[in-house]
Amino acid sequence: MNAVTRPVHPGKTLAAEMKSRGMDFAQTLEKTRLPEDRLKNFLNGKAMLDASDLKKIVDVFGSSVQFWVNMQRTYMRHGGA
């Protein structure tokens, strides 16, 4: 039996990365300099971020803006809200 895996909202991926680095919301907010409501909504799976916001995430956590854009596109393509 093949299980179909739905893509995870990229905010959940960021939350897992924060946890693995021992970073809480306040620390992430300070380091990324994102608006509080924007980061909160992203982490809660209620919003996506634009390229300039994603650049701030990349500056703190590494990877690339394209990585996050692709994750957002995949999530949206497979029925993400």
C-alpha positions in Angstrom: 0.0 0.0 0.0 1.4 3.4 -1.0 0.7 6.2 1.3 0.4 9.6 -0.2 2.2 12.3 1.7 0.9 15.8 1.6 3.5 18.6 1.5 4.1 20.3 4.8 3.6 24.1 5.1 7.0 25.7 5.0 6.3 27.5 8.3 6.2 24.0 10.0 9.6 23.3 8.4 11.0 26.6 9.8 9.5 25.8 13.2 11.3 22.4 13.2 14.5 24.1 12.3 14.1 26.6 15.0 13.6 23.8 17.5 16.6 21.9 16.3 18.7 25.0 16.9 17.2 25.8 20.3 15.7 29.0 19.0 12.4 30.3 20.3 10.0 32.7 18.7 11.5 35.8 20.3 15.0 34.9 19.2 13.9 34.2 15.6 11.9 37.4 15.5 15.0 39.4 16.7 17.4 37.7 14.3 15.2 37.8 11.2 13.7 41.2 11.9 10.4 40.1 10.4 7.1 41.7 11.6 5.8 39.7 14.6 2.4 38.9 13.0 4.0 37.8 9.7 6.4 35.4 11.4 3.6 34.1 13.7 1.2 33.5 10.8 3.9 31.8 8.7 4.9 29.5 11.6 1.2 28.6 12.2 0.7 27.7 8.6 -1.6 30.6 7.9 0.5 32.6 5.5 3.3 32.5 3.0 6.3 34.9 2.9 7.5 36.9 -0.1 11.0 36.8 -1.4 12.3 39.7 0.7 11.0 38.0 3.9 12.4 34.6 2.8 15.8 36.3 2.3 15.7 37.3 6.0 15.0 33.6 6.9 17.9 32.5 4.7 20.3 35.0 6.3 19.6 33.4 9.7 19.0 29.7 8.8 20.9 29.2 5.6 19.7 27.4 2.5 18.4 29.6 -0.3 15.4 31.8 -1.2 14.6 29.4 -4.0 14.5 26.4 -1.6 11.7 28.2 0.4 9.9 29.5 -2.8 9.9 25.9 -4.1 8.5 24.6 -0.8 5.8 27.2 -0.8 4.9 26.4 -4.5 4.7 22.7 -3.8 2.5 23.2 -0.8 0.1 25.5 -2.7 0.1 23.1 -5.8 -1.0 20.3 -3.6 -4.0 22.0 -2.0 -2.4 24.2 0.6 -4.5 27.1 1.6 
